[in-house]
Structure formats: C-alpha cells, structure tokens
Amino acid sequence: MSEIRWQEPLCGGNGGNSCIQIGRMADGTPILRETTRPQELVVTTREGLRNLVEAAKRGELDHLL
C-alpha cells in the first residue's frame, strides 16, 4: 500500500482513546481508521468523505450516537 499521511486524531475533546484519524494516500484518496484498530482501514472517495461530513453537519447521523 502506498504511503499514507495521517492527520492528528479527532477525539472530540472527550479525552478518550477511541479516536478517528483521516489520512490521504499518495494519490489523494481519503482513508479513515480508528486509533484503537489502526490496521482496519476504510478507503473512500473525496465525494464520499465530503458527503459524510456534510451529513454530520446537518445532524443526519445524530441517531447513531
């Protein structure tokens, strides 16, 4: 697999150890992982990630929390 550049974990200020990281592969493909399970990766598209973020902003995922 190509080199992945990860951003700092997104922990939401909860101080927990279960955080989401978003990275980008060398070709720009977005990729996500849980810090407690870094070997399990979710590969998506830029449009898919954008749609996920926008849905979260609109509150459409609140029922999952």
C-alpha positions in Angstrom: 0.0 0.0 0.0 1.2 3.5 -0.8 2.4 5.8 2.0 -0.4 7.4 4.0 -0.1 10.8 5.6 -2.3 10.8 8.8 -3.7 13.9 10.5 -3.9 14.2 14.3 -6.6 12.0 15.7 -10.1 13.5 16.0 -11.2 12.8 19.6 -13.8 15.5 20.0 -12.2 16.7 23.2 -13.6 13.7 25.1 -10.2 12.7 26.4 -10.9 9.1 25.4 -8.6 6.7 23.5 -11.1 5.9 20.7 -10.5 8.5 18.1 -10.9 8.7 14.3 -7.9 9.6 12.0 -8.3 10.7 8.5 -5.4 10.3 6.1 -4.6 10.7 2.5 -2.8 8.2 0.3 -0.1 9.4 -2.1 -2.7 9.6 -5.0 -5.0 11.8 -2.8 -7.5 9.0 -1.9 -9.1 9.7 1.6 -8.7 6.9 4.1 -10.0 6.6 7.7 -9.1 4.5 10.7 -10.0 4.1 14.4 -6.9 4.7 16.6 -7.7 1.6 18.7 -7.8 -0.5 15.5 -5.2 1.1 13.2 -4.9 -2.0 11.0 -8.6 -1.7 9.8 -8.8 1.0 7.1 -11.8 2.5 5.3 -11.0 3.8 1.9 -13.4 6.2 0.3 -13.6 8.9 -2.3 -13.3 12.7 -1.8 -17.0 12.9 -2.7 -17.9 10.2 -0.2 -16.0 11.8 2.6 -17.5 15.2 1.7 -21.0 13.7 1.8 -20.3 12.1 5.2 -19.0 15.4 6.7 -22.0 17.4 5.3 -24.5 14.8 6.6 -22.9 15.0 10.0 -23.1 18.8 9.9 -26.8 18.6 9.1 -27.4 16.3 12.1 -28.4 13.4 9.9 -26.1 11.0 11.8 -27.1 12.1 15.3 -29.3 9.0 15.8 -26.2 6.8 15.6 -24.6 8.4 18.7 
